[in-house]
Amino acid sequence: MGKDSKPKDAGGKGKGKQAGGASDESASKGKGKAGKSDGLGTCTYVKARHILCEKQGKINEAYKKLQDGWLSNGDKVPPAEFAKLAAEYSECPSGKKGGDLGWFPRGKMAGPFQEVAFSTAVGATSAPFKST
């Protein structure tokens, strides 16, 4: 899950709705306590992908595609498929990179996004949420 990767700075903080925060890889980096029920323990860094949209209808459309393709069956969204949707729907510059925000530490991202990124299980996709 990229634990040998070096942490990278992530992009800026924009307004909008997020879908799929922490979809691709959300793995611990550095020292932390293990054993929390989410399986992540206390992470120092996570790696996440996202889809950022200003309009609720657009994010709902992207999330419906994720649900129809994988989530409704309880499957994890393959990173390559999430990347295709991010490239198509995301209004963030990271969309060109499949929504990949790279590795980032706690305190780097806006509050709501950080909470979801650090609490979503490895490989899982969150529901859409509003972020600043």
DSSP file with accessible surface (Angstrom, degrees, kcal/mol):
  #  RESIDUE AA STRUCTURE BP1 BP2  ACC     N-H-->O    O-->H-N    N-H-->O    O-->H-N    TCO  KAPPA ALPHA  PHI   PSI    X-CA   Y-CA   Z-CA
    1    1 A M              0   0  127      0, 0.0    26,-0.2     0, 0.0     4,-0.0   0.000 360.0 360.0 360.0  27.2    0.0    0.0    0.0
    2    2 A G    >   +     0   0   20      1,-0.1     3,-1.8     2,-0.1    25,-0.0   0.739 360.0 146.4  78.4  21.5    2.8    2.4   -0.7
    3    3 A K  T 3  S+     0   0  124      1,-0.3    -1,-0.1    26,-0.0     0, 0.0   0.725  71.9  57.3 -65.8 -17.9    4.3    2.4    2.8
    4    4 A D  T 3  S+     0   0  148      2,-0.1    -1,-0.3    25,-0.0     2,-0.1   0.533  86.3 105.1 -88.0  -4.2    7.8    2.8    1.3
    5    5 A S  S <  S-     0   0   39     -3,-1.8     3,-0.0     1,-0.1     0, 0.0  -0.418  75.8-117.6 -72.4 150.3    6.7    6.0   -0.4
    6    6 A K        -     0   0  169     -2,-0.1    97,-0.3     1,-0.1    -1,-0.1  -0.654  36.2-100.1 -85.0 144.6    7.9    9.3    0.9
    7    7 A P        -     0   0   54      0, 0.0     2,-0.3     0, 0.0    97,-0.1  -0.359  41.6-161.7 -63.3 143.0    5.2   11.7    2.2
    8    8 A K        -     0   0  135     95,-0.5     2,-0.1    93,-0.1    -3,-0.0  -0.921  23.5-103.7-123.8 153.3    4.3   14.4   -0.3
    9    9 A D        -     0   0  133     -2,-0.3     2,-0.2    95,-0.1    95,-0.1  -0.481  39.0-136.1 -72.6 145.4    2.6   17.7    0.1
   10   10 A A        -     0   0   14      1,-0.2    92,-0.1    -2,-0.1    91,-0.1  -0.561  24.3 -88.2 -99.7 169.6   -1.0   17.7   -1.1
   11   11 A G        -     0   0   47     -2,-0.2    -1,-0.2     1,-0.1    90,-0.0   0.111  56.9 -68.5 -67.9-176.2   -2.9   20.3   -3.1
   12   12 A G        -     0   0   76      1,-0.1     2,-0.6    97,-0.1    -1,-0.1   0.052  46.0-101.6 -71.7 178.9   -4.8   23.3   -1.8
   13   13 A K        +     0   0  131     96,-0.1     2,-0.2   118,-0.0    -1,-0.1  -0.908  46.4 172.6-106.7 118.5   -8.0   23.6    0.1
   14   14 A G        -     0   0   35     -2,-0.6     2,-0.3   118,-0.3    96,-0.1  -0.657  32.8-100.8-118.9 174.7  -11.0   24.5   -1.9
   15   15 A K        +     0   0  157     -2,-0.2     2,-0.3   117,-0.1   117,-0.2  -0.691  67.9  74.0 -90.4 152.0  -14.7   24.7   -1.4
   16   16 A G  E    S-A  131   0A   8    115,-1.4   115,-2.2    -2,-0.3     2,-0.4  -0.864  77.0 -54.1 143.8-175.8  -17.0   22.0   -2.6
   17   17 A K  E     -AB 130  53A  38     36,-3.5    36,-2.3    -2,-0.3     2,-0.4  -0.785  45.2-150.6 -98.5 142.1  -18.4   18.6   -2.1
   18   18 A Q  E     -AB 129  52A  10    111,-3.4   111,-2.3    -2,-0.4     2,-0.4  -0.892   9.7-169.9-113.1 144.0  -16.1   15.6   -1.9
   19   19 A A  E     + B   0  51A   0     32,-1.8    32,-1.3    -2,-0.4   108,-0.1  -0.995  68.5  10.4-128.5 139.8  -16.8   12.1   -2.9
   20   20 A G  S >  S-     0   0    0    106,-1.0     3,-1.5    -2,-0.4    29,-0.4   0.799  70.7-175.5  71.9  30.5  -14.6    9.1   -2.2
   21   21 A G  T 3  S+     0   0    0    106,-0.3   105,-0.9     1,-0.3    -1,-0.2  -0.352  75.1  10.5 -56.0 136.2  -12.2   10.7    0.2
   22   22 A A  T 3  S+     0   0    0     27,-0.7    -1,-0.3   103,-0.1   101,-0.2   0.798  88.6 137.9  64.5  31.3   -9.6    8.1    1.1
   23   23 A S    <   +     0   0    1     -3,-1.5     3,-0.2    26,-0.9    -2,-0.1   0.941  64.8  37.3 -72.0 -48.5  -10.7    5.7   -1.6
   24   24 A D  S    S-     0   0    7      1,-0.3     2,-0.4    -4,-0.2    24,-0.1   0.999 127.5  -9.8 -74.1 -70.7   -7.4    4.6   -3.1
   25   25 A E        +     0   0   34     22,-0.3    22,-0.3    97,-0.1     2,-0.3  -0.994  51.5 169.6-137.4 129.7   -4.9    4.1   -0.3
   26   26 A S        +     0   0    0     -2,-0.4     2,-0.3    20,-0.2    96,-0.1  -0.735  27.7 151.8-138.1  81.8   -5.2    5.2    3.3
   27   27 A A        -     0   0    4     -2,-0.3    18,-0.1   -26,-0.2    20,-0.1  -0.865  46.3-102.9-119.6 151.3   -2.3    3.5    5.1
   28   28 A S        -     0   0   39     -2,-0.3     2,-0.4    18,-0.1    18,-0.1  -0.367  31.0-168.5 -72.4 150.6   -0.4    4.5    8.2
   29   29 A K        +     0   0   44     16,-0.3    15,-0.6     2,-0.1    16,-0.4  -0.990  53.9   0.9-138.8 126.6    3.0    6.1    7.8
   30   30 A G  S    S-     0   0   63     -2,-0.4     2,-0.2    14,-0.1    14,-0.1  -0.442 107.7 -21.5  91.7-168.6    5.3    6.5   10.8
   31   31 A K  S    S+     0   0  198     -2,-0.1     2,-0.3    12,-0.1    -2,-0.1  -0.505  71.1 142.5 -80.3 145.6    4.7    5.6   14.4
   32   32 A G        -     0   0   51     -2,-0.2     2,-0.5    11,-0.1    11,-0.1  -0.979  51.0 -93.5-170.2 164.7    1.3    5.1   15.7
   33   33 A K        -     0   0  166     -2,-0.3     9,-1.9     9,-0.1     3,-0.3  -0.766  39.8-152.5 -89.3 130.7   -0.8    3.0   18.1
   34   34 A A        +     0   0   98     -2,-0.5     6,-0.1     7,-0.3     7,-0.0  -0.527  60.2  69.6 -93.9 166.9   -2.5    0.1   16.5
   35   35 A G        +     0   0   76      1,-0.3    -1,-0.2    -2,-0.2     2,-0.1   0.423  52.6 139.6 110.7  -0.5   -5.7   -1.6   17.6
   36   36 A K    >   -     0   0  119     -3,-0.3     3,-2.0     1,-0.1    -1,-0.3  -0.411  65.4-110.8 -69.3 156.5   -8.5    0.8   16.9
   37   37 A S  T 3  S+     0   0  135      1,-0.3    -1,-0.1     2,-0.1    -2,-0.0   0.728 114.8  63.6 -63.8 -22.1  -11.7   -0.7   15.5
   38   38 A D  T 3  S-     0   0   52      1,-0.1    84,-0.3     3,-0.1    -1,-0.3   0.559 106.0-125.4 -80.0  -5.4  -11.1    0.9   12.1
   39   39 A G  S <  S+     0   0   67     -3,-2.0    -2,-0.1    82,-0.1    -1,-0.1   0.456  89.9  93.5  80.2  -1.7   -7.9   -1.1   11.6
   40   40 A L        -     0   0   14      1,-0.2    -3,-0.1    79,-0.1    -1,-0.1   0.712  66.2-162.8 -95.0 -23.0   -5.9    2.1   11.0
   41   41 A G        -     0   0    4     -5,-0.2     2,-0.9     1,-0.1    -7,-0.3  -0.394  59.7 -31.0  68.2-154.7   -4.6    2.8   14.4
   42   42 A T  S    S-     0   0   56     -9,-1.9     2,-0.2    -2,-0.1    -1,-0.1  -0.854  75.5-156.0-100.1 103.0   -3.4    6.3   14.9
   43   43 A C        -     0   0    2     -2,-0.9    63,-0.1    75,-0.2     3,-0.1  -0.526  20.9-166.9 -81.4 145.1   -2.0    7.3   11.5
   44   44 A T  S    S+     0   0   56    -15,-0.6    62,-1.1     1,-0.3     2,-0.3   0.809  80.6  13.1 -92.2 -41.2    0.6    9.9   11.0
   45   45 A Y  E     -C  105   0B  65    -16,-0.4    -1,-0.3    60,-0.2   -16,-0.3  -0.959  65.2-168.9-131.9 151.4    0.1   10.2    7.2
   46   46 A V  E     -C  104   0B   0     58,-2.0    58,-2.3    -2,-0.3     2,-0.5  -0.942  15.9-140.0-132.6 160.0   -2.5    8.9    4.8
   47   47 A K  E     +C  103   0B  30     -2,-0.3     2,-0.3   -22,-0.3   -22,-0.3  -0.988  33.7 171.2-118.3 129.3   -2.6    8.7    1.0
   48   48 A A  E     -C  102   0B   0     54,-1.2    53,-3.1    -2,-0.5    54,-0.5  -0.935  28.0-151.0-140.1 159.0   -6.0    9.6   -0.5
   49   49 A R  E     +C  100   0B  34    -29,-0.4   -26,-0.9    -2,-0.3   -27,-0.7  -0.906  23.9 177.5-119.8 155.4   -7.9   10.2   -3.7
   50   50 A H        -     0   0   10     49,-1.4     2,-0.4    -2,-0.3   -30,-0.2  -0.965  29.1-137.3-152.2 166.3  -10.9   12.5   -4.0
   51   51 A I  E     -B   19   0A   0    -32,-1.3   -32,-1.8    -2,-0.3     2,-0.5  -0.995  24.7-162.3-125.2 120.2  -13.4   13.9   -6.4
   52   52 A L  E     +B   18   0A  19     -2,-0.4    39,-3.8   -34,-0.2     2,-0.3  -0.929  15.7 166.1-110.9 125.2  -14.2   17.6   -5.8
   53   53 A C  E     -B   17   0A   0    -36,-2.3   -36,-3.5    -2,-0.5    37,-0.1  -0.998  31.9-153.1-137.3 142.0  -17.3   19.2   -7.2
   54   54 A E  S    S+     0   0  104     -2,-0.3     2,-0.4   -38,-0.2    -1,-0.1   0.872  81.6  68.8 -76.0 -41.1  -19.0   22.5   -6.5
   55   55 A K  S  > S-     0   0  151      1,-0.1     4,-1.7   -38,-0.1     3,-0.2  -0.679  72.1-145.0 -90.1 132.8  -22.5   21.3   -7.6
   56   56 A Q  H  > S+     0   0   87     -2,-0.4     4,-2.5     1,-0.2     5,-0.2   0.885 100.0  56.8 -59.5 -40.3  -24.4   18.7   -5.5
   57   57 A G  H  > S+     0   0   48      1,-0.2     4,-1.9     2,-0.2    -1,-0.2   0.886 105.8  50.2 -61.3 -38.8  -25.9   17.2   -8.7
   58   58 A K  H  > S+     0   0   70     -3,-0.2     4,-2.1     2,-0.2    -1,-0.2   0.917 112.2  45.6 -67.9 -42.6  -22.5   16.6  -10.2
   59   59 A I  H  X S+     0   0    0     -4,-1.7     4,-2.8     1,-0.2     5,-0.2   0.892 110.8  54.3 -70.1 -34.6  -21.1   14.8   -7.1
   60   60 A N  H  X S+     0   0   77     -4,-2.5     4,-2.4     2,-0.2    -1,-0.2   0.898 107.9  50.5 -63.3 -38.7  -24.3   12.8   -6.8
   61   61 A E  H  X S+     0   0  104     -4,-1.9     4,-1.8     2,-0.2    -2,-0.2   0.931 112.1  46.1 -64.0 -45.7  -23.8   11.6  -10.4
   62   62 A A  H  X S+     0   0    0     -4,-2.1     4,-1.7     1,-0.2    -2,-0.2   0.932 113.9  48.4 -63.0 -44.0  -20.2   10.6   -9.8
   63   63 A Y  H  X S+     0   0   38     -4,-2.8     4,-2.8     1,-0.2    -2,-0.2   0.882 106.4  57.0 -67.4 -34.7  -21.1    8.8   -6.5
   64   64 A K  H  X S+     0   0  111     -4,-2.4     4,-3.3     1,-0.2     5,-0.3   0.910 105.0  52.1 -61.7 -39.9  -24.0    7.0   -8.2
   65   65 A K  H  X S+     0   0   86     -4,-1.8     4,-2.0     2,-0.2    -1,-0.2   0.901 110.3  48.4 -62.9 -38.6  -21.5    5.6  -10.7
   66   66 A L  H  X>S+     0   0    0     -4,-1.7     4,-2.3     2,-0.2     5,-2.1   0.921 114.4  46.3 -65.9 -41.7  -19.4    4.3   -7.8
   67   67 A Q  H  <>S+     0   0   79     -4,-2.8     5,-2.4     3,-0.2     6,-0.3   0.939 114.0  46.6 -64.9 -48.8  -22.4    2.8   -6.2
   68   68 A D  H  <5S+     0   0   97     -4,-3.3    -1,-0.2     1,-0.2    -2,-0.2   0.868 118.3  42.3 -63.5 -36.6  -23.8    1.1   -9.3
   69   69 A G  H  <5S-     0   0   33     -4,-2.0    -1,-0.2    -5,-0.3    -2,-0.2   0.871 139.3 -23.0 -80.5 -36.7  -20.4   -0.3  -10.2
   70   70 A W  T ><>S+     0   0   54     -4,-2.3     5,-2.1    -5,-0.2     3,-1.2   0.620 117.0  68.3-142.5 -49.2  -19.0   -1.5   -6.9
   71   71 A L  G > <S+     0   0   41     -5,-2.1     3,-1.7     1,-0.3    -4,-0.2   0.843  95.7  58.0 -63.2 -36.6  -20.3    0.0   -3.6
   72   72 A S  G 3 <S+     0   0   84     -5,-2.4    -1,-0.3     1,-0.3    -4,-0.1   0.767 108.6  48.8 -66.1 -21.8  -23.9   -1.5   -3.8
   73   73 A N  G < 5S-     0   0  111     -3,-1.2    -1,-0.3    -6,-0.3    -2,-0.2   0.383 119.8-110.3 -93.1  -0.2  -22.3   -5.0   -4.0
   74   74 A G  T < 5S+     0   0   68     -3,-1.7    -3,-0.2     1,-0.3     2,-0.1   0.613  73.6 139.5  80.6  11.1  -20.0   -4.3   -1.0
   75   75 A D      < -     0   0   85     -5,-2.1     2,-0.3     1,-0.1    -1,-0.3  -0.465  56.2-113.8 -84.5 160.3  -17.0   -4.2   -3.3
   76   76 A K        -     0   0  135     -2,-0.1    48,-0.1    -3,-0.1    -1,-0.1  -0.726  34.7-110.7 -88.8 143.7  -14.1   -1.9   -3.1
   77   77 A V        -     0   0    5     46,-0.4   -11,-0.0    -2,-0.3    -1,-0.0  -0.613  33.3-118.2 -75.8 124.2  -13.7    0.5   -6.0
   78   78 A P    >>  -     0   0   50      0, 0.0     4,-2.4     0, 0.0     3,-0.6  -0.402  20.7-124.5 -61.0 136.8  -10.6   -0.4   -8.0
   79   79 A P  H 3> S+     0   0   59      0, 0.0     4,-2.5     0, 0.0     5,-0.1   0.866 109.9  54.1 -52.8 -38.1   -8.1    2.6   -7.9
   80   80 A A  H 3> S+     0   0   65      1,-0.2     4,-1.6     2,-0.2     5,-0.1   0.881 109.7  47.1 -66.4 -36.3   -8.0    2.8  -11.7
   81   81 A E  H <> S+     0   0   63     -3,-0.6     4,-1.9     2,-0.2    -1,-0.2   0.896 111.5  50.0 -71.7 -41.0  -11.7    3.0  -12.0
   82   82 A F  H  X S+     0   0    0     -4,-2.4     4,-2.6     1,-0.2    -2,-0.2   0.923 108.6  54.4 -60.9 -41.3  -11.9    5.7   -9.3
   83   83 A A  H  X S+     0   0   21     -4,-2.5     4,-2.5    -5,-0.3    15,-0.2   0.884 105.0  53.2 -60.8 -39.1   -9.2    7.6  -11.2
   84   84 A K  H  X S+     0   0  126     -4,-1.6     4,-1.8     2,-0.2    -1,-0.2   0.926 111.4  45.4 -62.6 -44.2  -11.3    7.5  -14.4
   85   85 A L  H  X S+     0   0   14     -4,-1.9     4,-3.0     2,-0.2     5,-0.5   0.890 111.7  52.2 -67.6 -38.1  -14.2    9.1  -12.5
   86   86 A A  H  X S+     0   0    0     -4,-2.6     4,-2.0     1,-0.2    -2,-0.2   0.923 109.3  49.7 -62.2 -43.2  -12.0   11.7  -10.8
   87   87 A A  H  < S+     0   0   65     -4,-2.5    -1,-0.2    -5,-0.2    -2,-0.2   0.872 117.3  42.1 -63.2 -34.9  -10.6   12.7  -14.2
   88   88 A E  H  < S+     0   0  114     -4,-1.8    -2,-0.2    -5,-0.2    -1,-0.2   0.888 130.3  19.6 -78.7 -41.6  -14.1   13.0  -15.6
   89   89 A Y  H  < S+     0   0    8     -4,-3.0    -3,-0.2    -5,-0.1    -2,-0.2   0.750  91.2 103.4-105.6 -30.5  -15.9   14.7  -12.7
   90   90 A S     <  -     0   0   18     -4,-2.0   -37,-0.2    -5,-0.5     8,-0.1  -0.344  44.7-164.8 -68.3 139.0  -13.4   16.4  -10.4
   91   91 A E        +     0   0   81    -39,-3.8    -1,-0.1    -2,-0.1   -38,-0.1   0.294  64.6  97.2 -99.4   6.4  -13.0   20.2  -10.5
   92   92 A C  S >  S-     0   0   24    -40,-0.3     3,-2.5    -6,-0.1     4,-0.3  -0.698  86.4-119.4 -92.7 147.1   -9.8   20.0   -8.6
   93   93 A P  G >  S+     0   0  109      0, 0.0     3,-1.3     0, 0.0     4,-0.3   0.807 112.2  70.2 -55.7 -25.2   -6.4   20.0  -10.4
   94   94 A S  G > >S+     0   0    9      1,-0.3     5,-2.6     2,-0.2     3,-1.6   0.699  77.4  81.3 -66.6 -15.8   -5.8   16.6   -8.8
   95   95 A G  G X 5S+     0   0    3     -3,-2.5     3,-1.7     1,-0.3    -1,-0.3   0.855  83.4  60.3 -57.6 -33.3   -8.5   15.2  -11.1
   96   96 A K  G < 5S+     0   0  196     -3,-1.3    -1,-0.3    -4,-0.3    -2,-0.2   0.737 105.8  48.7 -66.9 -20.6   -5.9   15.0  -13.9
   97   97 A K  G X 5S-     0   0  146     -3,-1.6     3,-1.2    -4,-0.3    -1,-0.3  -0.037 132.3 -92.0-105.3  26.5   -3.9   12.6  -11.6
   98   98 A G  T < 5S-     0   0    7     -3,-1.7    -3,-0.2     1,-0.2   -12,-0.2   0.728  76.2 -63.7  72.4  21.4   -7.0   10.5  -10.9
   99   99 A G  T 3 <S+     0   0    0     -5,-2.6   -49,-1.4     1,-0.3     2,-0.3   0.517  89.3 159.7  81.3   5.4   -7.8   12.5   -7.8
  100  100 A D  E <   +C   49   0B  34     -3,-1.2    -1,-0.3    -6,-0.6   -51,-0.2  -0.447  21.3 177.9 -69.8 122.7   -4.6   11.5   -6.1
  101  101 A L  E     -     0   0B  12    -53,-3.1    -1,-0.2    -2,-0.3   -52,-0.1   0.409  33.3-142.4-100.3  -2.6   -3.6   13.8   -3.3
  102  102 A G  E     -C   48   0B   9    -54,-0.5   -54,-1.2   -92,-0.1     2,-0.3  -0.208  47.2 -26.6  71.7-165.7   -0.5   11.8   -2.3
  103  103 A W  E     +C   47   0B   2    -97,-0.3   -95,-0.5   -56,-0.2   -56,-0.2  -0.648  67.4 171.8 -83.2 138.5    0.6   11.4    1.3
  104  104 A F  E     -C   46   0B   0    -58,-2.3   -58,-2.0    -2,-0.3     2,-0.1  -0.997  23.9-128.0-147.1 150.1   -0.3   14.1    3.8
  105  105 A P  E >   -C   45   0B  36      0, 0.0     3,-1.6     0, 0.0     4,-0.4  -0.441  42.4 -79.4 -89.6 167.6   -0.1   14.5    7.6
  106  106 A R  T 3  S+     0   0  110    -62,-1.1   -62,-0.0     1,-0.2     8,-0.0  -0.343 118.3  32.1 -59.3 143.1   -2.8   15.4   10.1
  107  107 A G  T 3  S+     0   0   57      2,-0.2    -1,-0.2    -3,-0.1     4,-0.1   0.307  94.4  93.8  90.7  -9.0   -3.4   19.2   10.0
  108  108 A K  S <  S+     0   0   72     -3,-1.6     2,-0.2     2,-0.1    -2,-0.1   0.856  79.8  51.8 -83.6 -36.8   -2.6   19.6    6.3
  109  109 A M  S    S-     0   0   16     -4,-0.4    -2,-0.2     1,-0.1   -96,-0.1  -0.574  99.5 -79.3-101.8 165.5   -6.1   19.3    4.9
  110  110 A A     >  -     0   0   12     22,-0.2     4,-2.9    -2,-0.2     5,-0.3  -0.247  52.3-104.3 -60.0 147.0   -9.4   21.1    5.8
  111  111 A G  H  > S+     0   0   35      1,-0.2     4,-2.6     2,-0.2     5,-0.2   0.856 115.1  43.8 -43.5 -59.2  -11.2   19.7    8.9
  112  112 A P  H  > S+     0   0   46      0, 0.0     4,-2.0     0, 0.0    -1,-0.2   0.917 117.0  46.8 -60.9 -40.8  -14.0   17.6    7.3
  113  113 A F  H  > S+     0   0    6     -3,-0.2     4,-2.9     1,-0.2     5,-0.2   0.937 112.1  50.3 -66.3 -43.4  -11.7   16.1    4.6
  114  114 A Q  H  X S+     0   0   40     -4,-2.9     4,-2.5     1,-0.2     5,-0.2   0.925 108.6  52.7 -59.5 -44.7   -9.0   15.3    7.1
  115  115 A E  H  X S+     0   0  136     -4,-2.6     4,-0.8    -5,-0.3    -1,-0.2   0.925 113.9  42.3 -58.3 -45.5  -11.6   13.6    9.4
  116  116 A V  H >X S+     0   0   28     -4,-2.0     4,-1.7    -5,-0.2     3,-0.7   0.932 113.3  52.2 -68.6 -44.1  -12.8   11.4    6.6
  117  117 A A  H 3< S+     0   0    0     -4,-2.9    -2,-0.2     1,-0.2    -1,-0.2   0.895 114.4  42.2 -60.6 -40.1   -9.4   10.6    5.2
  118  118 A F  H 3< S+     0   0    9     -4,-2.5    -1,-0.2    -5,-0.2   -75,-0.2   0.579 119.2  44.0 -86.5  -7.7   -8.0    9.5    8.6
  119  119 A S  H << S+     0   0   69     -4,-0.8     2,-0.3    -3,-0.7    -2,-0.2   0.542  88.0  97.1-112.5  -8.7  -11.2    7.5    9.6
  120  120 A T  S  < S-     0   0   17     -4,-1.7     3,-0.1    -5,-0.1     6,-0.1  -0.658  79.5-112.5 -83.0 135.2  -11.9    5.6    6.3
  121  121 A A    >   -     0   0   44     -2,-0.3     3,-2.2     1,-0.2   -82,-0.1  -0.230  45.3 -78.9 -64.4 154.4  -10.6    2.1    6.2
  122  122 A V  T 3  S+     0   0   44    -84,-0.3    -1,-0.2     1,-0.3   -97,-0.1  -0.280 117.5   6.9 -55.2 128.6   -7.8    1.2    3.7
  123  123 A G  T 3  S+     0   0    9      1,-0.3   -46,-0.4  -101,-0.2    -1,-0.3   0.336 102.8 123.4  81.0  -6.6   -9.2    0.7    0.2
  124  124 A A    <   -     0   0   30     -3,-2.2     2,-0.4  -102,-0.2    -1,-0.3  -0.403  54.6-135.9 -85.8 163.2  -12.7    1.9    1.2
  125  125 A T        -     0   0   20     -3,-0.1  -103,-0.1    -2,-0.1     2,-0.1  -0.977  16.3-139.9-119.2 130.7  -14.7    4.8   -0.4
  126  126 A S        -     0   0   17   -105,-0.9  -106,-1.0    -2,-0.4     3,-0.1  -0.426  24.1-103.6 -83.4 163.2  -16.6    7.3    1.8
  127  127 A A        -     0   0   55      1,-0.2  -106,-0.3  -108,-0.1    -1,-0.1  -0.386  56.3 -77.7 -73.0 161.6  -20.0    8.8    1.0
  128  128 A P        +     0   0   37      0, 0.0     2,-0.3     0, 0.0  -109,-0.2  -0.286  58.4 177.6 -59.6 148.0  -20.0   12.3   -0.4
  129  129 A F  E     -A   18   0A  34   -111,-2.3  -111,-3.4    -3,-0.1     2,-0.4  -0.977  31.0-105.3-150.0 159.1  -19.5   15.0    2.2
  130  130 A K  E     +A   17   0A 150     -2,-0.3     2,-0.3  -113,-0.2  -113,-0.2  -0.724  38.7 178.4 -90.7 137.1  -19.2   18.8    2.3
  131  131 A S  E      A   16   0A   7   -115,-2.2  -115,-1.4    -2,-0.4   -20,-0.0  -0.907 360.0 360.0-133.2 160.5  -15.8   20.3    2.9
  132  132 A T              0   0  100     -2,-0.3  -118,-0.3  -117,-0.2   -22,-0.2  -0.564 360.0 360.0 -93.2 360.0  -14.4   23.8    3.1
